[in-house]
């Protein structure tokens, strides 16, 4: 059905059925699409595997999995998973669904391989769902390296351990309060450059030298 839509453009279901095998009648396809027992996550994972196997692979065989949360606003008030939230303390509050998205990325291509609506009443739901999506992801045969990328909101010990069990690598923004095995805080290893130090370094008022 997806391939037909891509090839034929927008059309009615009766028109699309004409391009299907004769044994598939209109009423059976309509009943199939209206069925309520489809698992959206499984369908997305199956379509993602088919697309990843079709597209040209990168030369180095490295696949990046980008994980992040987003908000889908303007939803109905009776939605059980909708709530008032915001992305960070500088963003305004909105009413909608919080979602976890996982994208497979290489070159200029980004393919969604996981999308989960988060339950606001469950603590650590985004980390639980991230591990679930990663456990069900199957890299293509051409994939030699997998690197998971996420921000500090998804940096948990359980997530990092799960990625290492798959034999993958990760690039996360780690909380500054974390400690190394010897008790050293991460904030003691790397510090942000104070804003007041920029003028003394000559970076703010630097001008290109005039010719001659």
C-alpha positions in Angstrom: 0.0 0.0 0.0 2.8 2.4 0.9 4.6 1.7 -2.4 1.5 2.2 -4.4 0.9 5.6 -2.8 4.4 6.6 -3.6 4.2 5.5 -7.2 0.6 6.6 -8.0 0.2 9.6 -5.8 -3.1 10.3 -3.9 -6.0 8.2 -5.0 -9.0 6.4 -3.7 -8.8 2.9 -2.3 -10.8 1.5 -5.2 -8.3 2.9 -7.7 -5.3 1.5 -5.7 -6.9 -2.0 -5.5 -6.7 -2.2 -9.4 -2.9 -2.3 -9.1 -3.0 -5.1 -6.5 -3.2 -8.9 -7.2 -6.7 -10.0 -8.4 -7.2 -12.1 -5.3 -7.3 -9.0 -3.1 -10.8 -7.6 -3.4 -11.8 -4.1 -2.4 -13.9 -5.2 0.6 -11.1 -7.3 2.0 -8.5 -4.5 1.7 -11.0 -2.0 3.3 -11.5 -4.4 6.2 -7.8 -4.8 6.6 -7.2 -1.1 6.8 -10.0 -0.6 9.3 -8.9 -3.3 11.6 -8.1 -2.1 15.1 -5.6 -4.8 16.1 -2.6 -3.4 14.2 0.4 -2.5 16.3 1.7 0.7 14.9 5.2 0.2 16.4 5.6 -3.2 14.7 4.4 -1.8 11.3 6.9 1.1 11.6 9.8 -1.3 12.4 8.9 -3.6 9.5 8.7 -0.7 7.0 11.9 0.7 8.4 13.8 -2.6 7.8 12.5 -2.7 4.3 13.6 0.8 3.5 17.0 0.5 5.1 17.7 -2.6 3.0 16.7 -0.8 -0.2 18.6 2.5 0.2 22.2 2.9 -0.8 24.5 2.2 2.2 27.2 4.6 3.5 30.8 3.9 2.3 32.0 3.3 5.9 29.1 1.2 7.0 28.3 3.4 10.0 24.7 4.0 11.0 23.7 6.7 13.5 20.6 6.3 15.7 19.4 9.7 16.8 17.0 9.6 19.8 15.1 12.6 21.1 11.8 13.6 22.6 9.3 16.0 21.1 5.8 17.3 21.8 2.7 17.0 19.6 0.4 19.8 20.7 -3.2 20.7 19.9 -4.8 17.4 20.9 -8.1 16.6 22.4 -8.7 17.2 26.1 -9.9 13.6 26.6 -6.7 12.0 25.4 -5.4 9.8 28.3 -1.7 10.4 27.6 -2.0 14.2 26.9 -0.7 16.6 29.6 0.7 20.1 30.1 4.4 20.1 29.5 7.3 21.9 27.8 10.7 20.9 26.3 12.8 22.9 28.8 12.5 25.8 31.2 12.8 28.4 28.5 9.9 27.0 26.4 6.2 27.9 27.0 3.9 25.2 28.3 1.7 23.3 25.8 -1.0 20.7 26.0 -0.3 17.6 24.0 1.6 14.3 23.7 5.2 13.7 24.5 6.8 11.4 22.1 10.1 9.6 21.7 11.5 9.5 18.2 14.5 7.3 17.0 15.9 8.1 13.6 18.4 6.1 11.5 20.7 8.6 9.9 23.6 8.5 7.4 24.6 11.0 4.8 21.5 13.1 4.0 19.0 10.3 4.9 17.0 10.1 8.1 14.6 7.1 8.4 12.2 6.9 11.5 12.7 3.5 13.1 10.8 4.1 16.4 8.1 6.4 17.6 6.4 5.9 21.0 3.9 8.1 22.9 5.2 8.5 26.4 3.0 8.0 29.5 3.4 11.1 31.8 2.4 9.1 34.9 5.3 6.6 34.6 8.7 7.7 35.9 11.6 7.2 33.6 9.2 6.3 30.7 11.4 7.8 28.0 14.4 5.6 29.1 12.3 2.5 29.3 10.9 3.1 25.8 14.3 3.9 24.3 15.7 0.6 25.5 12.6 -1.2 24.1 13.1 0.5 20.7 16.8 -0.3 20.6 16.3 -3.9 21.5 13.9 -4.4 18.6 16.0 -2.6 16.1 17.8 -4.9 13.5 20.6 -3.2 11.6 20.9 -4.0 7.9 23.5 -6.5 6.6 25.7 -3.6 5.4 25.9 -2.0 8.8 29.3 -2.5 10.5 29.1 0.2 13.2 26.1 1.6 15.1 26.4 4.9 17.1 23.5 6.1 19.3 23.2 9.8 19.8 21.1 11.5 22.4 21.1 14.4 24.9 21.4 14.4 28.7 17.7 13.7 29.1 18.2 10.1 27.8 21.6 9.5 29.5 21.0 6.8 32.1 23.2 4.0 33.3 20.7 1.5 32.1 20.6 3.0 28.6 24.4 3.1 28.3 24.7 -0.5 29.5 22.0 -1.7 27.0 23.8 0.0 24.1 27.1 -1.6 25.1 25.4 -5.1 25.3 24.4 -4.7 21.7 28.1 -4.0 20.8 27.3 -0.5 19.7 28.8 2.9 20.7 27.2 6.0 22.0 27.6 9.8 22.0 25.5 11.3 24.8 25.5 14.6 26.7 26.2 13.3 30.2 25.0 15.1 33.4 27.7 17.2 35.0 26.9 15.6 38.4 28.0 12.1 37.3 31.2 10.7 38.7 33.9 8.5 37.3 35.1 5.3 38.9 37.7 7.2 40.9 35.0 9.7 42.3 35.9 12.6 40.0 32.9 14.7 38.9 32.5 15.4 35.2 32.1 19.1 35.9 35.7 19.0 37.2 37.1 17.7 33.9 35.5 20.2 31.5 34.3 23.7 32.3 32.4 26.1 30.2 34.2 29.2 29.1 32.8 32.2 31.1 31.2 34.8 28.9 33.2 37.6 30.5 36.4 36.0 29.3 35.6 36.5 25.6 36.6 40.2 25.3 40.0 39.6 26.9 40.7 36.9 24.4 40.1 39.3 21.5 37.3 37.2 20.0 34.4 39.5 20.3 35.9 42.6 18.7 38.2 40.9 16.2 38.3 42.4 12.7 39.9 41.2 9.6 43.1 43.0 8.7 42.8 45.5 5.9 44.8 44.6 2.7 48.0 46.5 2.5 
